[in-house]
Amino acid sequence: MAVCHGRGRSPLPHFIVTPYVFGAEGKLAPAMPVTGPCGLDGGKPCRLSVHHWRARSTGPCFPLAVVGCATHGRAFTLYPAGHVPYGRKAIGPVAPDGVSIRCPGEVEPTEAADGCPAGSPALAAFKGTVFEPALDAAQGRPGDRPPHKGSSDRWWSVQQRRLGVAVRITGVAPVMAEEVRQAIAFALGVAFLVLSDEARRVVLAAGFRSRGTAVVRVLAEMPGGRCMTDRLVFAGYLAGLWPEPVRFDPVGRSLRRMPFRTGGTRDPPGTG
């Protein structure tokens, strides 16, 4: 059975996001979709069942269901809200069931003396996510070292790598096609001019602090609410970081593409 997103294999073009909720045994379990990524092109209906559970030490830090399709001979992982294939950190402040996690006393972002809003309570909700290194960098902090002994050079490289992911998700990477940047701006709900200006600032003032500042300025401009994390996950797809996310709707019992596409695109067959 071919595995979805397996290294060295041909990946499916979508991955499924579904709510994980506590079951009768007190364990987190997914809402089970009726169609997998392998069934989005029509044809014979999928026959799905849980193949096994993947233990996780990073990412959501609880076992994820790997589902097999007897019809198409494929297997794929069901991801909780805010998580992506091979992701080690959540993309946004969201619980496994898709409910946003807010900080106590959350308020609208306010700028610090240097014009960077990274210290606002609203942005503090991104602590522990893939954007935490950007929050640190925007304040000129190279990031907290891990509790175990290790090379500071290695830890610095980790922050640089995660910053590289953050600038692509938020569309402020200097080397990025303008049509991609524009699509990301649309998905994030942020004016294209904001992303374009921040990308230029990164070029003019190269360094980890300028990249962190650019990222948090985009985050501060995003509309809040339950869709924030979905917007970021979809932007990462537009940036080429992972396959297209498809959300399972337990109420409608259907797979739905996230509603942040630009004009001219169509739903794949079988989606709502």
C-alpha positions, 0 to 999 in steps of 0.5 A, a space after each residue: 500500500 502506497 503511503 501518502 506523503 511518504 519520503 521517496 514516494 509519489 505524494 498525493 496532491 492533498 492532505 486532510 485536516 479533520 477535528 480530533 476530539 476526546 472519545 469515550 476512552 479519553 483518547 483523542 480520535 479523528 472525525 473519520 472522513 468518507 473520502 480520501 485524497 485518492 478519491 478526489 478525482 472521482 471514480 470508484 468510492 473510497 473504502 476507508 479504515 484506520 490502518 495504524 496509529 503514528 506516535 508523535 514526539 513533535 507536532 501535536 504530540 499525540 498519536 495520529 491516525 493513518 487511514 488506508 483506502 482498500 479501493 485505491 491501495 493508498 494510505 494517508 495521515 489525518 492531521 488535526 487543525 493547524 498541523 501539516 505533513 512533516 511539521 514539528 510545530 503548529 502553524 497557528 494557535 489552534 486546538 486539535 478540534 479546530 477551536 482557536 486558542 487565545 491568550 488571556 486579555 488578548 487585545 489588538 496589536 500595539 506597536 513597540 518603540 521600534 514599530 514592531 508589534 511582536 510584544 502584543 498579547 494577541 501575537 503572544 498566542 503564537 508562542 509555541 508555534 512555527 512563528 515563535 522564532 520570528 517573535 524572538 527575532 523581531 525583538 533581537 533575541 536569537 531564541 532560547 537554547 534547548 535545555 540539553 547541552 549542545 552547540 549554539 551554532 546548531 541552535 542558531 541554524 535551527 532558528 534561521 531555518 524556521 525563520 526561512 519557513 515563516 517568511 515564505 508562509 507570510 509572503 515576505 521572502 525576498 525571492 518569491 514570484 510576485 503572483 505567488 506573493 499576491 495570492 498569499 496576501 489574498 489568502 491571509 486577508 492582508 493588503 498586497 502592499 504590506 507584504 511587498 513593502 516588508 519584503 523590500 525592507 528585508 532586502 534593504 536591511 538583511 538580518 534575522 531581526 528584519 525578517 522577524 519584524 516583517 513576519 510579525 507585522 504581517 501576522 498583526 495585520 491578519 484578521 482574527 478568528 477561527 480562520 486565522 490558522 487555516 489562512 496560514 496553512 493555505 498560504 504555506 501551500 501557496 508558497 510550495 511548502 506542503 500539499 494543498 490542505 483539504 478540510 473534512 466537514 463532519 456535519 456535511 460529511 464531505 471534504 472541502 477546500 479551504 476558502 482562500 483561493 484566488 479567482 480562476 481555480 476550481 474545486 476538485 471533483 468530489 469536494 464541496 
